[in-house]
């Protein structure tokens, strides 16, 4: 996570209960997560042949999504692919060649070919208003830092079996992996005095985490975030991702995130260096006030349980957050990156 004011020693390990993430290099902060949101959205549009970000994102109960999700994908192939890797975590090209894995799965015979997408930061700034405050150089730096980050994490893989969606449990511990390969950066627009105004990025999903990310985006196994999300502070964004977006709503109540949540878990998972409990309480209150202001939650309360501070709140539906109906509701439990 983005640890302000601290010297980072690698591997950086974050643990709390069943939460476990290790970073072998780089910082995984809100800007890097924003870049992955953009890359993931672009990837979905690429797979389903939309020309720009205004195109409709399909739901995973649609026939085409089920077909693409299950194409060249099975438990046998996933088990083999995730246990036969090079130490750099790159997917061997042979795995996606015809009949190369027929001895593993004679139905498919291979896995999907890793996809490559092209991002142009000039076009991105035209289509995504929240990016307009950044220069081409700033976007370049964010993309490079995202590419440089190497992770070990638990990351379930979603695929359709032909009958239903299934989750394959996967953790790349022991295999260093980036989220994608940044193959090339081109200067696509240069001013008369040689200042680079726009850049183009060639991104390939041939790393183990990148490939599985590609599979999950193809399966539309994700959740949506509105553009105003990126206007919030770093801590508010991280809090929403870690404690609200990544926990499934209760089916009976419809909108219950992880409740209650103890102050000690918030302190450790946000890597807050403030040791004073009163100081941490003030930080949490500011975060929750901000989430209320942007209409992501409502009715939050601070209470004491077993002599420790806990927090409760109600997660808002998409319509309450944006004021409009959500275009796509998946039939799986949604999960953001």
C-alpha positions as CSV (number, residue, x, y, z in Angstrom):
1,X,0.0,0.0,0.0
2,X,1.0,3.6,-0.3
3,X,3.0,4.1,2.9
4,X,3.5,7.8,3.5
5,X,6.7,8.8,5.3
6,X,8.1,5.3,5.7
7,X,11.2,3.6,4.3
8,X,10.0,0.4,2.6
9,X,11.9,-2.8,3.0
10,X,11.2,-5.6,0.5
11,X,9.4,-7.9,0.3
12,X,6.7,-5.7,1.9
13,X,4.3,-8.1,3.7
14,X,0.8,-7.0,4.8
15,X,-1.2,-9.5,6.9
16,X,-4.4,-9.4,8.9
17,X,-6.4,-12.5,9.6
18,X,-6.9,-14.2,6.2
19,X,-5.7,-11.1,4.3
20,X,-2.2,-11.5,2.8
21,X,-0.4,-9.5,0.2
22,X,3.3,-9.2,-0.5
23,X,5.0,-6.6,-2.7
24,X,8.4,-7.5,-4.1
25,X,9.1,-4.1,-5.7
26,X,7.3,-0.8,-6.1
27,X,4.3,0.8,-4.4
28,X,0.8,-0.4,-4.9
29,X,-1.1,2.9,-4.2
30,X,-4.4,4.5,-5.4
31,X,-2.8,5.8,-8.6
32,X,-1.6,2.3,-9.6
33,X,-5.0,0.9,-8.8
34,X,-6.6,3.6,-10.9
35,X,-4.3,2.6,-13.8
36,X,-5.4,-1.0,-13.5
37,X,-9.0,0.1,-13.5
38,X,-8.4,1.9,-16.8
39,X,-6.5,-1.0,-18.3
40,X,-9.1,-3.5,-17.2
41,X,-12.0,-1.4,-18.7
42,X,-10.0,-1.0,-21.9
43,X,-9.4,-4.7,-22.0
44,X,-13.2,-5.5,-21.6
45,X,-14.0,-3.1,-24.5
46,X,-11.3,-4.6,-26.6
47,X,-12.6,-8.2,-26.0
48,X,-16.2,-7.2,-26.8
49,X,-15.3,-4.9,-29.7
50,X,-16.3,-1.5,-28.3
51,X,-14.4,1.4,-29.9
52,X,-14.3,3.6,-26.8
53,X,-15.0,3.9,-23.1
54,X,-18.6,4.9,-23.7
55,X,-19.4,1.4,-25.0
56,X,-21.6,-0.8,-23.0
57,X,-19.9,-3.3,-20.6
58,X,-21.7,-6.7,-20.9
59,X,-22.9,-8.7,-18.0
60,X,-21.6,-12.2,-17.3
61,X,-25.0,-13.8,-17.7
62,X,-24.9,-13.0,-21.5
63,X,-24.3,-15.9,-23.9
64,X,-21.2,-14.3,-25.6
65,X,-19.5,-13.6,-22.2
66,X,-20.0,-17.2,-21.1
67,X,-18.6,-18.5,-24.4
68,X,-15.5,-16.2,-24.3
69,X,-15.0,-17.0,-20.6
70,X,-15.0,-20.8,-21.1
71,X,-12.9,-20.7,-24.3
72,X,-9.7,-22.7,-23.8
73,X,-10.2,-22.7,-20.0
74,X,-10.7,-25.5,-17.6
75,X,-9.7,-26.7,-14.1
76,X,-7.1,-29.0,-15.7
77,X,-5.6,-26.3,-17.8
78,X,-5.6,-23.8,-14.9
79,X,-4.0,-26.3,-12.5
80,X,-1.3,-27.1,-15.0
81,X,-0.6,-23.5,-16.1
82,X,-0.4,-22.1,-12.5
83,X,2.0,-24.9,-11.4
84,X,4.3,-25.0,-14.4
85,X,5.8,-21.5,-14.7
86,X,9.1,-19.9,-15.2
87,X,10.6,-18.1,-12.2
88,X,9.8,-14.7,-13.8
89,X,6.1,-15.6,-13.9
90,X,5.7,-15.3,-17.7
91,X,3.2,-17.6,-19.4
92,X,5.2,-19.8,-21.9
93,X,4.1,-19.1,-25.5
94,X,3.8,-22.8,-26.2
95,X,0.9,-23.1,-23.8
96,X,-1.4,-21.2,-26.3
97,X,-0.3,-23.0,-29.4
98,X,-2.6,-25.6,-31.0
99,X,-2.7,-29.0,-29.2
100,X,0.4,-28.2,-27.1
101,X,-1.6,-29.0,-23.9
102,X,-3.8,-31.7,-25.4
103,X,-2.1,-34.2,-23.0
104,X,-3.5,-32.1,-20.2
105,X,-7.0,-31.4,-21.6
106,X,-8.0,-33.1,-24.9
107,X,-11.1,-30.9,-25.1
108,X,-9.3,-27.6,-25.4
109,X,-5.7,-28.6,-26.1
110,X,-4.3,-25.1,-25.3
111,X,-5.0,-22.0,-23.2
112,X,-6.1,-18.6,-24.6
113,X,-3.5,-16.5,-26.3
114,X,-2.4,-13.5,-24.2
115,X,-4.0,-10.3,-25.5
116,X,-2.3,-7.0,-26.2
117,X,-4.0,-3.6,-26.0
118,X,-2.9,-0.2,-27.1
119,X,-3.6,2.9,-24.8
120,X,-3.2,6.4,-26.0
121,X,-3.1,8.9,-23.2
122,X,-4.5,11.7,-25.4
123,X,-7.6,9.7,-26.2
124,X,-7.9,8.6,-22.6
125,X,-8.0,12.2,-21.3
126,X,-10.7,13.0,-23.9
127,X,-12.8,10.0,-22.8
128,X,-12.1,10.0,-19.0
129,X,-12.7,13.5,-17.4
130,X,-10.8,12.5,-14.1
131,X,-7.6,12.1,-16.1
132,X,-7.6,15.6,-17.5
133,X,-5.8,17.0,-14.5
134,X,-2.7,14.9,-15.4
135,X,-0.2,15.6,-18.1
136,X,1.1,13.0,-20.5
137,X,4.3,12.8,-18.5
138,X,2.4,12.2,-15.3
139,X,0.3,9.5,-16.9
140,X,3.5,7.9,-18.3
141,X,5.0,7.9,-14.8
142,X,1.9,6.3,-13.3
143,X,1.8,3.5,-15.9
144,X,5.5,2.8,-15.6
145,X,5.2,2.6,-11.8
146,X,2.2,0.3,-12.1
147,X,4.2,-1.9,-14.5
148,X,7.3,-2.0,-12.2
149,X,5.3,-3.3,-9.2
150,X,5.8,-7.0,-8.6
151,X,3.2,-8.8,-6.4
152,X,2.4,-12.1,-4.6
153,X,-1.3,-12.3,-3.9
154,X,-4.4,-14.5,-3.7
155,X,-6.4,-14.0,-6.8
156,X,-9.3,-16.3,-7.7
157,X,-9.8,-17.0,-11.4
158,X,-13.3,-17.0,-12.9
159,X,-14.3,-19.1,-15.9
160,X,-17.5,-20.7,-17.3
161,X,-17.6,-24.5,-17.4
162,X,-20.3,-24.7,-20.0
163,X,-22.9,-25.0,-17.3
164,X,-22.0,-22.4,-14.7
165,X,-19.3,-20.0,-13.5
166,X,-16.6,-21.5,-11.3
167,X,-13.8,-19.9,-9.3
168,X,-10.4,-21.5,-9.4
169,X,-8.4,-20.6,-6.2
170,X,-5.0,-19.2,-7.2
171,X,-2.1,-17.5,-5.4
172,X,1.2,-16.7,-7.2
173,X,3.3,-17.0,-4.1
174,X,6.7,-18.2,-5.2
175,X,6.3,-16.8,-8.7
176,X,7.2,-13.1,-9.0
177,X,4.7,-11.4,-11.3
178,X,3.9,-8.0,-12.7
179,X,0.3,-7.2,-13.6
180,X,1.2,-6.8,-17.3
181,X,4.2,-6.4,-19.6
182,X,4.8,-2.9,-20.9
183,X,6.2,-3.7,-24.3
184,X,6.6,-0.3,-25.8
185,X,6.0,3.4,-25.3
186,X,5.7,5.6,-28.4
187,X,5.6,9.4,-28.6
188,X,2.4,9.9,-30.7
189,X,2.1,13.6,-30.6
190,X,5.0,16.1,-30.3
191,X,4.9,19.9,-30.2
192,X,7.0,22.1,-32.4
193,X,9.5,22.7,-29.6
194,X,9.8,18.9,-29.1
195,X,7.6,18.5,-26.0
196,X,5.8,15.2,-25.9
197,X,2.1,15.9,-25.8
198,X,0.7,12.4,-26.1
199,X,2.1,8.9,-25.7
200,X,1.0,5.4,-26.8
201,X,1.4,2.3,-24.7
202,X,1.6,-1.3,-25.8
203,X,0.4,-3.6,-23.0
204,X,0.5,-7.4,-23.1
205,X,-1.1,-9.8,-20.6
206,X,1.5,-12.5,-20.6
207,X,2.5,-12.5,-17.0
208,X,0.8,-15.0,-14.7
209,X,-1.2,-12.3,-12.8
210,X,-1.8,-10.3,-16.0
211,X,-3.1,-13.4,-17.8
212,X,-5.5,-14.2,-14.9
213,X,-6.6,-10.6,-14.8
214,X,-7.3,-10.9,-18.6
215,X,-9.4,-14.0,-17.9
216,X,-11.4,-12.3,-15.2
217,X,-12.1,-9.2,-17.4
218,X,-13.1,-11.5,-20.2
219,X,-15.5,-13.2,-17.8
220,X,-16.8,-9.7,-16.7
221,X,-15.9,-10.7,-13.1
222,X,-15.6,-7.2,-11.7
223,X,-17.5,-4.3,-10.3
224,X,-18.0,-0.8,-11.6
225,X,-16.7,2.5,-10.1
226,X,-18.0,5.9,-11.1
227,X,-15.5,8.6,-12.3
228,X,-16.1,10.7,-9.1
229,X,-14.4,7.8,-7.1
230,X,-11.0,9.2,-8.2
231,X,-11.7,12.6,-6.9
232,X,-11.6,11.3,-3.3
233,X,-8.5,11.2,-1.1
234,X,-6.0,8.3,-1.3
235,X,-7.2,6.9,2.0
236,X,-10.9,7.1,1.1
237,X,-10.2,5.3,-2.1
238,X,-8.1,2.6,-0.4
239,X,-10.7,2.2,2.4
240,X,-13.5,1.7,-0.1
241,X,-11.5,-0.9,-2.1
242,X,-10.3,-2.9,0.9
243,X,-13.3,-2.8,3.2
244,X,-16.4,-2.2,1.1
245,X,-15.9,-3.1,-2.6
246,X,-14.1,-6.3,-1.9
247,X,-16.7,-7.7,0.5
248,X,-19.9,-9.1,-1.0
249,X,-23.2,-7.6,0.0
250,X,-25.4,-9.8,2.2
251,X,-28.1,-11.4,0.1
252,X,-30.8,-10.9,2.8
253,X,-30.2,-7.3,3.5
254,X,-28.9,-6.5,0.0
255,X,-26.2,-4.0,0.9
256,X,-24.3,-5.0,4.0
257,X,-20.5,-4.7,3.8
258,X,-18.1,-6.1,6.4
259,X,-19.8,-5.0,9.6
260,X,-18.6,-4.2,12.2
261,X,-15.0,-3.5,11.4
262,X,-12.5,-3.1,14.2
263,X,-10.2,-0.1,14.4
264,X,-7.1,-2.4,14.7
265,X,-7.9,-4.0,11.3
266,X,-8.3,-0.5,9.7
267,X,-5.0,0.6,11.2
268,X,-3.0,-2.4,10.0
269,X,-4.5,-2.8,6.5
270,X,-4.2,0.9,5.7
271,X,-0.7,0.8,7.2
272,X,-1.4,3.9,9.3
273,X,1.7,4.9,11.2
274,X,-0.3,6.8,13.8
275,X,0.0,4.9,17.1
276,X,-2.4,7.0,19.1
277,X,-5.9,5.5,19.1
278,X,-7.5,9.0,19.2
279,X,-5.5,10.0,16.1
280,X,-6.5,6.9,14.2
281,X,-10.2,7.5,15.2
282,X,-10.0,11.0,13.7
283,X,-8.5,9.6,10.4
284,X,-11.2,7.0,10.2
285,X,-13.9,9.6,10.8
286,X,-12.5,11.8,8.1
287,X,-12.5,8.9,5.7
288,X,-16.0,7.9,6.5
289,X,-17.2,11.5,6.3
290,X,-15.7,11.7,2.8
291,X,-17.3,8.4,1.7
292,X,-20.7,9.8,2.9
293,X,-20.1,13.1,1.1
294,X,-19.5,11.2,-2.2
295,X,-22.5,9.0,-1.5
296,X,-20.7,5.6,-1.4
297,X,-22.0,4.9,2.1
298,X,-24.5,6.3,4.7
299,X,-25.5,6.0,8.3
300,X,-22.1,5.2,9.7
301,X,-21.5,4.9,13.4
302,X,-18.6,4.5,15.8
303,X,-19.3,2.1,18.7
304,X,-17.4,0.0,21.3
305,X,-17.4,-3.8,21.2
306,X,-15.3,-5.8,23.6
307,X,-13.7,-2.6,24.7
308,X,-12.5,-1.8,21.2
309,X,-13.7,0.8,18.7
310,X,-15.7,-0.6,15.7
311,X,-17.4,1.1,12.8
312,X,-20.7,0.3,11.0
313,X,-22.2,1.8,7.9
314,X,-24.5,1.0,5.0
315,X,-23.2,0.5,1.5
316,X,-25.1,2.4,-1.1
317,X,-26.4,0.9,-4.3
318,X,-25.2,2.2,-7.7
319,X,-28.3,4.3,-8.2
320,X,-27.7,6.0,-4.8
321,X,-24.1,6.6,-5.6
322,X,-24.6,8.0,-9.1
323,X,-28.2,9.0,-9.3
324,X,-28.8,6.7,-12.2
325,X,-29.5,3.0,-12.7
326,X,-26.5,0.7,-13.0
327,X,-26.3,-0.5,-16.6
328,X,-25.0,-3.9,-15.8
329,X,-25.7,-6.1,-12.8
330,X,-23.7,-9.4,-12.7
331,X,-25.1,-12.7,-11.6
332,X,-21.9,-13.4,-9.7
333,X,-20.8,-11.7,-6.5
334,X,-19.1,-8.6,-7.9
335,X,-15.5,-7.9,-7.0
336,X,-13.3,-5.0,-8.1
337,X,-9.6,-5.2,-8.7
